[in-house]
Every structure is written in structure tokens, then in C-alpha cells.
Amino acid sequence: GPGIHAIFNFLTTVQRKTVPAWLIQEMKEDDPSAVISNAALHQNEAVCAETLQLFSRYMATEAASLVLKLKATGGCYIGGGIPPKILPVLQTGEWIKNFTDAGRMKALLEQVPVYVILNQKLPLLGAAHYATFSMR
């Protein structure tokens, strides 16, 4: 969440991208990252769409880096609160292009399946499972 807002702030303060008045007002009344994501996905607001595009690129690059660092060739599972909410952005060919854009490691990354975890309660379920079986 904070990453989306930070990218938005960079685009609007450093690069001086235009922000509509209604968006500023909504960001004062609600979670800024959620407002930015909704404006990008449902209203195609330009600076918000660019924000999500950059966020998506950075997430793809970091996910690929982790796969390579950990040799996690069995799959990359993306979880958290944001990915399910921006799923349309992650399902574009642009995301996977950014994920596999790793020079000589491209062929390896192209073989790694990528999954978005949609169950918001999965961390809690995992903790419960761990607690249940570690207490034995």
C-alpha cells in the first residue's frame, strides 16, 4: 500500500504530473493507495494508471529477483492484500514481460509458473496450520 502512494507522490511532486481535484479530495477521505488503485482500474485516470504500471513493474522485477536468489523454480506465489485488488494489472502481458526480463536468465524465468494468492486469509491459515502441527 505505501509503495503505491510513494510512487504516486513521486510522479506528482517530482515529475509534476497533473492530479484532478476530485482525486485529491478522495485521497483525503480514504486510504490513498486504494483510491489510486481504484482510479487507475475503474476510471483510467492517467497518473494513477502510470502509478500502478510502475508498481507492477517493480513488483515483477523484485519477484523475479527473489526467484533467482532462492532458486524457486517450482513457482512464484504472490500474496498480500494488494495483488488480488490489482489483478487486472498483473494479468497483462506487460507483467510477465517485466518478470522475465532478466537477460541471460530469461529462459529460466519463462519456465517458472507465477500464481497470485487470492485467499486473503491464507497467512492466518498458514499460521494456524503451523501452530497445530508444531505443538505435537
C-alpha positions, 0 to 999 in steps of 0.5 A: 500500500505505501509503495503505491502512494510513494510512487504516486507522490513521486510522479506528482511532486517530482515529475509534476504530473497533473492530479484532478481535484476530485482525486485529491479530495478522495485521497483525503477521505480514504486510504490513498493507495486504494483510491489510486488503485481504484482510479487507475482500474475503474476510471483510467485516470492517467497518473494513477494508471502510470502509478500502478504500471510502475508498481507492477513493474517493480513488483515483477522485477523484485519477484523475479529477483527473489526467484533467482536468489532462492532458486524457486523454480517450482513457482512464484506465489504472490500474496498480500492484500494488494495483488488480488485488488490489482489483478487486472494489472498483473494479468497483462502481458506487460507483467510477465514481460517485466518478470522475465526480463532478466537477460541471460536468465530469461529462459529460466524465468519463462519456465517458472509458473507465477500464481497470485494468492487470492485467499486473503486469509491464507497467512492466518491459515498458514499460521494456524496450520503451523501452530497445530502441527508444531505443538505435537 
